[in-house]
Amino acid sequence: MTIDTPALAPVERAVRVLGGDLTERGLRQHLEGLSGVDAVGLEQRAASLATRSIKTSSKAWALDRIIELIDLTTLEGADTPGKVRSLVAKALVPDATDPSTPRVAAVCVYGDMVPVAVDALGGAHGDPDDGLVSVAAVATAFPSGRASLAVKLADTRDAVAAGADEIDMVIDRGAFLSGRLGKVFEEIAAVKEACRREDGTSASLKVILETGELASYDNIRRASWLAILAGGDFIKTSTGKVSPAATLPVTLLMLEAVRDWHRLTGEHVGVKPAGGIRSSKDAVRYLVTVAETVGEQWLQPHLFRFGASSLLNDVLMQRQKLRSGHYSGPDYVTID
Amino acid sequence: MSRLTVPKTYKLFIGGKFPRSESGRTYEVATADGRFLANAAQASRKDARDAVVAARAAVAGWAGATAYNRGQVLYRVAEVLDGRRAQFVDEIAAAEGVTAAVAGRQVDEAVDAWVWYAGWADKFAQVAGAGNPVAGPFFNISVPEPTGVVAIVAPQGGASLAGLVAVVAPALVAGNAVVVVADEAHPLSAVSLAEVLATSDVPGGVVNVLTGSPAEIAPWLAAHSDVNALDLAGAGKLDWVDLEIAAAETLTRVLRPEPGVPERSLDRILAFTETKTVWHTKSLL
């Protein structure tokens, strides 16, 4: 069998790590040379991280931090401008009974809803570090990714032009699983390029690996490295449309890739588990995993996010419980 | 009696499953003359919280079932309970220190109560509902609807099975889901009744049985925002005024303590219903 060796787009990160003449062959050798994942060890480590006892004061901090890290998401075929506006209202004031509740990091919508979200946010649209709310858009034929590159790039440019601060792209899992790693790499690099705005700044790129379709931990490790090498600012577990979505072991594995990248280059890459995280208890476990894998510095909106919708209500109910001393119920948070 | 000589550990009944207490605690259940009988799970506030979540999830399905179907299911409980009569007689006789004849009468009373309340399921709405007279071309109809999640403190220290059924069955008739704290001293028949419920078409989560200390669990249930009604039948020895105050904070309907085993009554069914009144035009012409 011959291994094709076409040259790849000269992405700066990949060039630094793999050398000047970047080819598919070089990329493949690098990714296949990654050590295999000890699945039992990984799952045990994740399970042990899930058993930490969290005291009340830490829990109060954790709940607020979870809210600040949420990408409040609505990705339904039935989304309407009204639905997006109510999502934005909730992002700005998650709990009307408690003005001290922080805002979420971003709202995540389909590309055509970006103008609605930007308009609804108005002056509150901006960087989560400044207490404002970003707009994230899914692009590249989300969730399947089954479209030509031209369509994917147009999708991305549309969303960026409409004011999206962050682009959540999906990788071509079909290409990845059939070994066409170069194609996946090229697409990420091209979408990254399409994230540029006219003024020279760039929308942040989250690369969705859809780990539920990647079949093995080894593949997830390779895909994580591939996405980082190709220029992703964030690696994200799932679209939320495929089960299993985010799991603790998978997130731990991706955090390890990010940690290793940081050790190798000093660069910070973010991680976003998405889908299936519905309870505060689960979310706190993710915080523990982040803090113990890459360090507490990662617990900020530019390096860690939760892709979630129903999680927010559970966190709000837990906050109300801490404040009032009695258990709250779904009648005391908004329906979305 | 039983061929199995290892004493059974009785567990909780939450969401159709039999989990241990989240706290890992158990307490010893003794016979009337003080001998060890079995270990029972000692529920914590988090078990109560989980039970309320399970009950909330079950309300829609149970309230949405037809009244006729609910009646059939409650009758089925009576059938399965009657089929396990011998086990309940043994348990009650051992735990409460009564003769087999007295225990048998208690089981009979419990079976009769299930049948009695099963019969009401498709009839109480006719009694409590009404077509109201109005001065206009409208039908005006009032119908009773289930209140939602009902938390119950079962009668304590007496007839454990009959007491439990006397408070749980009426709450189920209208379509409520129930979280009940069983008789603390005699919890075994409550857990065995849960086994009956689990095998008699009652959807998981419609009845949740907690064993342990009502004094510990009841305040959490009373103050819980997602509990719609509180039946304090067996809370006479607790500080139930405080429970009523806590319940009022979140607009929870309260039924006050009652000594002994509550009588079968239509009032106990209607206590956990809300009246819905609708207007409807007489004609669209």
Contacts between the chains, C-beta under 8 A, distances in Angstrom:
chain1	res1	chain2	res2	distance
A	320	B	225	7.9
A	325	B	223	7.5
A	326	B	220	7.2
A	326	B	223	3.5
A	326	B	224	6.2
A	326	B	225	6.7
A	326	B	246	7.3
A	326	B	249	7.5
A	326	B	250	7.5
A	327	B	49	5.4
A	327	B	52	7.1
A	327	B	220	6.8
A	327	B	223	7.2
A	327	B	224	4.4
A	327	B	225	6.3
A	327	B	226	6.8
A	328	B	225	4.8
A	328	B	226	7.3
A	329	B	52	7.9
A	329	B	56	7.4
A	329	B	224	7.0
A	329	B	225	4.1
A	329	B	226	2.7
A	329	B	227	7.9
A	330	B	56	7.3
A	330	B	226	6.7
A	331	B	225	6.8
A	331	B	226	6.9
A	332	B	225	5.7
